[in-house]
Amino acid sequence: MTCASCVGRVERALGAVPGVREARVNLATETAEIRFGGETGLGDLARVLTEAGYPARTEELVFDVQGMTCASCVGRLERALSAAEGVTGAAVNLAGETATVRYLSGTQDAASLARVIAAAGYGARARLDADAAPMDRKADEARLIRRRLVVAAALTLPVFVIEMGGHLVPALHHWWMTHVSADLWRIAQCLLTTLVLAGPGRLFFARGIPSLLHGAPDMNALVALGAGAAWLYSTIVTFAPGLVPQGARDVYFEAAAVIVTLILLGRWLEARAKGRTGAAIRKLAGMRASTARVECDGAVVERPIGEVAVGDMLHLRPGERIAVDGRVRSGESHVDEAMISGEPIPVAKAAGDPVIAGTVNGEGSLTYVAEKVGADTMLAQIIRMVEEAQGAKLPIQSLVDRVTMYFVPVVMGLAALTVAVWLIFGPDPVLAHALVAGVAVLIIACPCAMGLATPTSIMVGTGRAAELGVLFRKGDALQALQSVSVVAFDKTGTLTEGRPDVTGLTLLEGDETTLLAMVAAAEATSEHPIARAIERAAAERGLALPPVGKSRAIAGHGMKAEVGGRMLHIGNLRLMTREKIDPAPFGAPLDALAEKGHTPVLVALDGRPAMVIGISDPVRPAARRAVEALHARGVRVAMVSGDTRKAAEAIARDLGIDHVEAEVLPKGKAKIVEALKAQGSVAFVGDGINDAPALASADVGVAVGTGTDVAIEAADVVLMGGDPAAVVTALDLSRRTMANIRQNLFWAFAYNAALIPVAAGVLYPAFGVRLSPMLGAAAMAMSSVFVVSNALRLRGMRAAH
């Protein structure tokens, strides 16, 4: 694919396949995202792409296979591999004991194909070069185009220097014409230009002419028509001059050759620049370990990462990169998890602690059990999220799609009209003027810049976001976040550390130690962070916990439990009111805690008020800075909390928050978000399971990556660390990326709107100015390079502070 017209054609071809519900094609990433059902398979889609002239990329893997004994084994294994999703061919060699598998890129990997072979009853080991760097397609493409460019430039240079130099330096022209006959020089130009078009420029004709014949012309068709017309006209003048009027017997070989050379130059610069847009993915992929040290039958052996399975015991030496997600079995060390959390301080690891693939071990040695491998690791999921975000098609792209659907045919019509007008009204030599103007219109009106304007900015912006710890899970969020006017934070775990501690006990009745032990025993059955705080308080005092009978959690209220034969109610004021327990004795302790902004936990024993436990969840150091930064960007800040109003308002005053919703039940958060939408577009930031409905109902849901999987799945944007200031970074990235897209679109459309009329010759009657096809080719090539280079400026973005 080379331009926006290609994108439109691929989307229409895929959309016409029965069962395809949606097809979205991205020019910058050269990918297609297809949603389909029914009897349609990947093979059908790949066949349609090939028929449309844009075959899907394939990859090949070779496996050493153990256990094959006869020809029936070969047939069975080939059938099993051919039936795997995305496999386009499988060849098994019994003598060499190998299986060669060709598959659509992205549908399979070495580990999944090895499992297919194992399921068929054979052992397999992929022939992987662990030390080889992953192939960089864009770098390979740039090298190929550079070779073509060098050949084209070498062949074009003599034609260009003699022809254009002769116009600029009359003495050179006179000397050349004295020593070389005009006819011989024209034949030499024809030969050199033909080599340019048939060699390096052949790809324009090989792709452009079929697209023209299929009635769906693209950018290659414009170049082929423009350069081909100049070459054909010049060839007729050279070898059959009698077919052309006397005054129009000029040749334009240099125009045809220079057009191809300049467009190849633009393609080369564009390929180099586009290669840099994928830097984020390459950086993430570079964090993968290539091998792992696996314990096998009492020995530790080094294996390729693709052969590590869940349950394997892995050994990790100091300084090594962790291979897969797992849990420490033995040893102690510190692990650098900055790639996940953004925190520069290494995290202590001991038996029972989780470890994440791609993070780097410190000074200790560890053994750990593999829990997630291959595509299931957190690093693989992050890479997948970034790739999906980079391939997203934003709503703003629909305008480009509508324009480019008709753009090339309209340009060809304008070129034909230009030729006709010059033939009717132009001065002598009419035919020469008409040819130059028509070719200039064809060459200058390339939709490349239009097709690249949006996806390159998305690719660079979301890639840079990932490097700064912000993952856009859904492409639409990149556009939606820029217009957010209200950011609502869930308090616990988002604005606060999410690790509350007991700050004080107020005894109303009974024995403090006994009561605390009973409450800690009851809370041991709860998953709430406050429960952990109470347990820690009891453990610090060395209290033995009594046995617990029946217990029941009451969502949004607290819990009740039988402990040591007595009934405990533990929760908030709503729980006491619901259970008809006198709230009056709780009044003074509640007021005192509210003034400090601490969370109260009320305890009733056998229906009587017994204790108030003060809980404080420290505010994150960056919370105030995040609120101030949002205010500076014109965004209002709200806080949603299940705390008492006084406690919530105390924190809000401290942080400078504009709007507070307190005493909110989990199911009420989504309603709060809906109500806030009356003030404008709303982003909700949360981390817990109970935040999922609010994250889903907000215009943009932002999940803190240290939170639960449920919250992350419901969100549009994921902040990998726990820093609330990352919300500001996400907002800045959205605004900068969308501004970059608008700049690119303006340039792409304004360039064509301004230069097509100039190429057609509207300035000639008044100023005698015509646009040379060569200058048109240079301008067209540079427009694409400009768009990609402008997008690359987003790589310089910094995190908000």
N, C-alpha and C positions, 0 to 999 in steps of 0.2 A: 504494500500500500504506500502511495506517495502523496496523496492529497485528500481533501475533504470529499471529492467526488468518489474516490475509491471507497471511503467509509460508507457513503450512502449506498453504493452499489452492493457492497457486502451485506449491509443491513437489510436491504430489500431482498437479496437472494436468500438469506437465512430466514427472513420473515415469511417468505412464500412457502417454506417447508411445512407440510401438515403437522400439527402438534406443537409448533413453535409459538409460544405466547409472547416472547419478547427477545429482541436481539439488540445488544448495545456494543458498538465497535469503537475502539479507542486507537487513534492514529499514533499517539506518542508512545504508548506501550505496545502497540501492534498486537492487540488481543481482542477477542470477542467474548462477551459474556452472554450466554444464551439460556433462557428458561424454556424448557420444553417438556412434553409429556406424551401420552399415547404410545404408539408403536415406533415413534422416531428414536433412533439411536445415534451415538456419536459417529458411527460409520456413515450414516446418511448425511449428517451435517458436514463431515469432512469431504464427502463426494460432491456436495453442492458447492463448497468453497473451491474445490479444484475446477469444477465446471465453470465457475465464475471468473477463474483466472487468478485466484488468491489461495493457493493450497495451504492447508494447515501445517505448521511445523511438526516434524517428527523427530524422535530420538531413538537411539539404538543401544541395547545392552547385550553383552555376551556373558553367559553363565557356564561355569564348569558344573556338569551334572553327574551325580553319582547314583548308581543303582540301575542303569539301563542295561538290558541284557539282549533284547531282540528288536525286530522291526515294529512289533506291536507297541513296544514302549515308546518308540519314536512317534507313532501315530497318536497314541493316547496323550502324550505330553504336548504335541503340537495342537491338538484339539482343545486341551485345557488352557493353554496360553492364548490361543486365538479367541477363546470365549471371554477372556478378561476384558474389562471395560477399557476402551481406548486403544487396544492392541490392533495394529493394522497388518501385522505379519509376524509369523513365527517359523523358524527353520531349525530343526533338531538334527544334529549329526551324531550318529551312533559311534562311528569309528573315533571321532575326536572327542566324544562325550561332552558336546557343547550344545547350548541352545542360544540362538540369536533372535532377539525379540525387538521388533520395531513398533513404536507406540506414539500416540499423539502427545506432544509435550504437555506436561502438567497433569496427565491422567494417571501415571504410574511412577513408581520409583523402584530401586533395586530391592528394597525390603518387601514391598507388596508383591512383586513378581516372584521373589524367592518363596513367599508363602503360597502362591499359586502352584509352583513346582512341588513344594513340600506336600500340598494337599493332594497332588496327583500321585504321591508315593515315592518321590525322589529327593535326594539331597542336592543342594545348589549353593554355589558361591559365585557372586558377581565378580567379574574382572574389573575392579575399580582401581584407578591410579590415585591413591590417597594423597600423594604429594602434588598432583597436578592442580593448578589453579582452575577454578570454574571458568568455562568458556564465556568470553564476553562477546556476545553477538554484535553489539554496536561497534566495538573495536575492530572486529573482523570485517564488518561492513565498511567501516571507514578506510581500512587498509585496501580493500578491493576497489572502492571508488577512487582512492588516491592513485592506484596503479593505472586505472582508466584515465584519470585526469592527466597524469604525466604523459601518457601516450598521446592523448588528444592535444595537449599543449605543445608537445614537440612537433606534431604534424601541422598544427594551426599557426605556430609562430612565424614560419617563413611567409605564409600567405598574408598574415596580418601586418608584418613589418613592411613588406614590399608595397602592399596596397595602401595601407593607412599612412605609412612613412612617406610614400610618394606624394600623398596629398599634403602632408605637413612640411615636407622638405622637397621643394621642386627640383633641386639639383640632384637628389637621389633618384627621383622619378626619371629625370632626363638621362642620367647615366645608365639606369637599368634598361630603359627602352632602347638606348643606343646599342647595348650589348646583347639583349635578349629580344627576339621577335615577339610581338603581341600575341600572335596565335600560339606559339610554343609556350608562353607564360600562362595563357588561359588553359591549355591542356595540362600543364603542371599543377595549376590551382585545382583543376577538376580532379586530378588524380589524388592529390593530398586531401582534399575535402571529402572525396568518396571514401578514402581510408578512415577518416575521422567518423563519418556517419555509419560506415559498415562495421567499424571496430568498436571503439569506446561508446559511440552514440547508438549502437544497434539496439540497446535495451529500450530506448524511447520508441523505436519502431516496432520492436517485438511485443511491447505491451500496449502501445498506443493504437496501432492499426486494428488489432482484434477488438479493442474496446470501441473503436469507431464503427466497425462492422456490426457489432452487437447492439448498436444504437445507444451506448452508454459511454460517451467519450469522457476521458479524464485528462489530467495534466500532461501525461505522456502523449496523448493524442494531439494536444495543442503544440507541443514541441515538435512532434513528428511532422505535423502539417506545416508549421512555420519554417523549420529548417529544410524539410523536403521540398516545399514550394520554391524557396530561394535556390536550392541546388538544381532542381529540375529546370527552372527558368534559365539559370546560368548555363546549364549543360546544353539546352536547345540553342542558346545564343552562340555557344562555342562550336557546336558540331552541325547545326542547321540554322545558320543566321538568317536565311531567306524567309523563315517562318515568322520572323519578328520584324516590325517596322524599323526603318533605318535609324531613327532617333532614339530607339529604345534598346539598342544592342549593348547595354552594360551588363556586366556579370556581378553576381553577389555571392561568390564562393566564400569570401572572407566572412560574410554575415552568417552563413550556414555553419561554418566551422567554429566561429567564435561563440555563436549561440550555444552549441553543444558543450564547448569547453567551459564557458561561464556557468552553465547550469550544473555541470559536473562539479565545478568549484563550489557552488552553493550547496550541492548535495553533500560534498565532503565535509565542509564546515558544519553543516546541519547535523550530519551523523556524529561528528566529534562532539558537538554540543549536546546532542540528545544522549550520547553515551554518559555524559556527566549528570544527566537528570536522574539516572538510576543509581547514583552513588549511595543513597540511603539503603537500598535493598542490598547492594553489594557489601556495605559495611555490616549490616545485620547478618547476612549470610556468612561473612568472614568470622563471625563469632562462634560458628559451629565447630565443634571438635571433629576431626576426621577419623580418629581411631579412639578406642577405649581399651583399658586393661581389665579383662574379664576373668573372674575365677572359674576355672573349669576342671573338674575332677581333682581338686586340690592344688592345681597349678594355676598361675596367673599368666594368661596369654593375651597378646595384643590383637584386637580384631577391628575390622572396618566398622564405622558407626552404624551402617545399615544392617549389621548382623546382631546387634544388641537387642535382646528381647526383654519384655517385662518379667521381673523376677530375678534377672541376672544379678549376681553380686559383682560390683565394680570396685577397683582399687584406684585411689587418687593420690598422686604424689604432690609435694609442694610446688606451687607455681603452675600446675596443669589446669587446663580448662575443663569444666565439668561437661560430660558427654551427653547425658540425658537427665530428665527430671527424676528425682528419687528421694530417698530418705536415708539419713545417716544411720549406719548400723554400729559403727565403732570409730573411735578416734576423736580428736578435738582440733579445730582450726578456725581461722577467720576467712570468710569468703567475700570477695569484692562483687557486690550486686548492683553497682552503679548503673549498669545497662538496663536494669529493671526498675529500680526505685529512684535512681537519680541521686541517691545519698552517697557521698564519697567515702564515708567511714565503713570499713569492712564489718560484716556481721558475724558474730560468734556462732559456731556450729558444733554441736555435740550429738550424741546418740539420740535419735528420735526427731531431729530437726530436718526440715525439707531443704533440698538443694535444687538449683535450677540450671538447666542446660545453658551453656554459653558463659556462665559466670566463672570467675577465676579464683582458684584456691590460693590460700596464703601460705603460711609457713608450716602448717601441720599436715599429717597424712590422714586420710579418711577412707573408710570403706562404706559404700552405700548401695542400697537395693534400687534397681531401676523400676520406676512406677509408670512413667510415660515415655514412650520412645517415638522416633520418627515424626510424623505429622502431628502427634498429640502433645509434644512438648510445648512449653510456654513460648519459647523462642520461635518455633515453627508457626505457632498461632499468631504471634506478633507479625512475622514476615507475611503471613497470609492476609492479615488485616490491612497491612500497608499496601500490599499488591492490589487488594480489592478496592481500597480507597483511591489508589493511583489510577485504576481503570474505571473509576466512576464517571458517569455522564451527568453533569449538573443541569438543572432546568434552563440555565442561560444558554446551554449548547443547542437547544431546540431551534433558536433563531438561526444559528449557523447552518444547521441541518436543512432548514427550509430554503435558505438562500442557495446553498451549494447544490441542492438537488437540480436546480435549473441553471446554475451559473455557467458551466462549460458550454451547454448548447446555446445559451444566450450569447456568449462570447463568440462562438463560431458564427452565429447569425450576424453579430455586429461586425465581424471581420469581413463577411461576405458583403454586407451593406457598405462598409468602408470602401471595398474594392469597386463596387458598383458606382458609388458617388464619385470617386476619383476618375473612373473611366468616362463618366458622363460630363463632369464639370472640371476635371483637373487640367493643368497646363501640360504642354509637351515636355518630356516624353510621357504620355498619359499612362501607358502600360507599366513603365518603371515606377512611377509614383504610386500607382495603385498597388503594385506588388509590395513595395516597401511598407506602405501604410497597413495593408492587410496582414503581413507577416508580423509587424510590430504589435498590432492588437492581439494576435494569437499568442505571441511570446510573453507579453507583459501581464496578461490576465491569467495568472496561475493561482488556483485556490489553495496552494500549499500553506501559505501563511494563515488562511482562515481555518484550515483543518488542524493546525498545530496550536493556534492561539489559546484554546481552553485546556486541552489535555496536558500540554507541557507545563503550564502553571500549576495544574492540579498535581501532576507527578512530582514536581520539585517541592511544592508547598507541603504536601502530605509526607513526603520523604523527610524534609527538614523537621516537620512536626514530630515524626517518630524519633529522630535523633534528640529532640528536646523533651521526649517523654510524653508526647500527646499522640494518641492513635485515633484517627477518624475511622470508625467502623463503618459508617454509612456516608457515601459521597455527598448526599443532599445536605448533611450537617455542615459541610464546609461552606456552603452558600447560606444556609439558614442562620448560622451562628453570627455572621457579620451584622445582622439587623436586630440582635437580641437587645432589649431595653431593660429587662429585669433578670437578674441572676438570683435564684433562690437556693440557699444552702440548707441541707439537712445539718443539724448541729453536731450530733455525736459521730465521731470518727471522720468528720469532714472539716469542720472548723475547730474541733477539739481533737485530742490525740486518740480518742477511742479506747483509752486504757484508764478508766476511772479508778480512784483510790478513796478509801474511807478517810474522811477528814475529822470526824467526831461522832461521839455517841451521846445521846440524851436519854437517860433512863427515866421512865414514867412509873414503872411498877416492876417488882421482881429483882432478880440478880443479873447484873450486866453480863458477867462471864457466861452464865448458863444460857441466857437469852441469845447472846452472840453465837454460841456454839450451835444452838437449835436453828437459828436463821441460816448459818453457813451450811448446815447439813441439808436444809430444805433447798437452798439455792444451788447445791451441787447438782441438782437435777435440771437446772436451767442453763440455757446457752447464752443468756444476756451478759454483756460486759460488766454490768453492775454486780451480777452474781459472782463473777471472778474476783472483783474487788473485795467483796465481803468474805469470800473464801480465803483470800490472801491475808486479810486482817485477822481472821481466826487462826490461820497457820502461824503468823508472826507471834501470836500469843501462846502458841503451843497447845491449842485447845483440842481435846478429843471430841469428835462429832458423834452425836447419838444416832441411832437407827431411825430411818424415815419410813413411814407407812405410805398411805395414799397421798398423792400430790397432783395438783392440776394447775396449769398455767391459764391465766385469763388475759387474753390479748388486750393490750392497751391499759391494763389495770394492775397486773401483778400476778400473784399466785397464792394458793392456799395449800397447806400440807399438814399431815398428822406426824408429829415428831415426839417421840417418847410418850405416846399416849395422849398428847395434848394438841389442840388445834391452833395452828399459826396462820395469820393472814399477813402477807408481806406485799407492799405495793404503794400506790399513790392514794391521794385523798378520794379519788373516784371509787377505788376499791372499798374503802371504809364506808363510804356513803351507800354503795351498792349492797354491802353486807350488813347495813344497819348498825354499824359500830359508831359510838359517840365520837364525833370529830373534834369536840371542844378541847380536850387535853392536848391535842396536837398543835393548837394554834400558835402558842409562843415559840416553840422550837421551829415551826415552819417559817414564821416571820423572820427569825434570826438567820436561818439558812438562806432565805430568799434575798435578804439584804446583801449577802456575800456572793450571791449567784451560784450557790451550791445546790445540788439535787437532793431532795429529802426522800428517804425510804421509810415508810411508816410500818410499824410492826404492832400487831394486836395478838394477844395471847388469850385463848378461850373467850374471844369476843370483847376483850377489854384492852384499851390503849396501853402499850407496854414500853415502846422504845421508838426513837427517831434516829435514824442513821444518816449522817451527812456524807454525801458523795461529791467529790469534785473531779471533773474531767478536765485536765489542763488545756487551755486554749493553745492551738498550734502557734509557734512563734511567727509564722508567715501569714496568719489569718488577718491581722490588722493591715498588713501591707497589701494583701490581696484586695481587701475592701476599699482601701484608699486608691489603689490603682484602677479599680472598676469605676469608682466615682470620677476619677480624672478622665475616663473615657466616656463619660456621660451615661453610665449604666447604674440603675438603682439596684440595691442589694436587699434581699429579704432573707429571713432565717425561719426555718420550720423546726419546731421542737416539741417533744412530748413532755418537757419539763413544765413546772408551774410557771405562770405568767411572770411572777416577780423574778424568779431565777433566770428565765430566758431574757427578760428585759435588762437585767443587770449585765449579762454577757453582751447583749446588743449595744448597750450604752458604751461599754468598754471598747467595742470594735468599731463603733460608728455605723451600725447597720440601720437602714432606713425603715424597715417594716418587719414586725415580729408576729409570727403565728405560734402561740404556745398551747400546751395541753392538747396537742393534736394526736388522735389515734392513728395507728398505721394506715388504716383504710381511708383516713381523712386527708392524707397528704395529696392524693391525686385531685381531690376537690379543691384544695387550697391552690394548686397549680392552675386549675381551670379558672378560679376566681382571679388570680393574678394576671391572667391573659387579658383582662379588661384594661390593664395598664400598658399592654404591648406584648411583643414576642418574649417568651419566657424560656430560660435555660434552668434546669433543675440539677443540682449537684448532690449526689448521695453515694452511699457505700453499702447499705445493708439490704437484706432480702425484702424488708418492709418498704424499701424505697423504690422497688421495681415498678409498681403502678404509676408512681409520680414521674419516674424517669421516662416511662413509655408515653404518658399523657403530655409531657412538656414539648414545646416546639423543638428543643434540643435537650436530650438527656445526657448528662455528663457523669460518668461513674469514676470513682476513685479506685485505681487499680489494686490498692491494698484491700479492697472490699470483697464482697462475695461474688461467685460466678454468676448468680442469678441477676444481680444488679448490673454486672458488666454486659450480660446478654441483652438486657433491656435498654442499654444506653446506645447513643449515637456516637459518643466520644468517650474515650477511656484515658484517664490520667494515670500513667504508670506508677508514679510515686504518690505520696500522701500529701504533697504540698498544695494547699489551696491556691497559691499564686499561679499554679499551672493553668488554672482557668483563664487567667489574664493572658497567658502565653497563647492558649488556644484561640481566644478572641482576637488577639493581634494577628495570629497566623491566618485566621479566616479573613479578616479585613484586608490584610496585605495581599493575600492570594487573589481575592476577588478584585481588588484594585488592579493587580497585575493582569488579570484576565481582561478587564475592561480596556486597559492600555493596549493589550495585544489585539483585541477585536477592533478597536478604533484604528490602529495602524493598518491592520489587514484590509478593512473595508475602505478606509480613507485612501490608502495607496491605490487600490483599484479604481475607486471613484474619480480620483484626480488624474491618473496616468492613462487610463483607457482612452478618454477623449483626446489627450495630447498625442497618443500613439495613432489615433485615427486621423489626426491632422487638423483639429479645430483651430490651432494657432497659426496654421500656414497662411490663410488669406490675409491676416492682419500683420503678422510678424515674420512670415517666411520661415517659421521654425517647424522642423519635422523631427520625430524621435526615431533614431536609428534602432533597428531590431537588435543590434549588439548592446546598446545601452539599455534597451528593454529587458534583455536577458540578464544583464548585470543587476538591474533594479529588482527584477523578480527573484533572482537567487538571494540577494541581500535581504529581501523582505522576510524570507523564512528564517535566515540566520538571525536577523534582528529579533524576531518573535521568540525564538528559542533562547537567545542570549538574555533577553529581558526577563524571561522566566527564571533563568539561572541566578538572577540577582536575589531571589528568595532564599538561596542557600546561605546568605549572609545574615539572616534573621537571628536575633538573640532571644533568650528566655527573658520574660518579664521579671523585674526585680522591685 
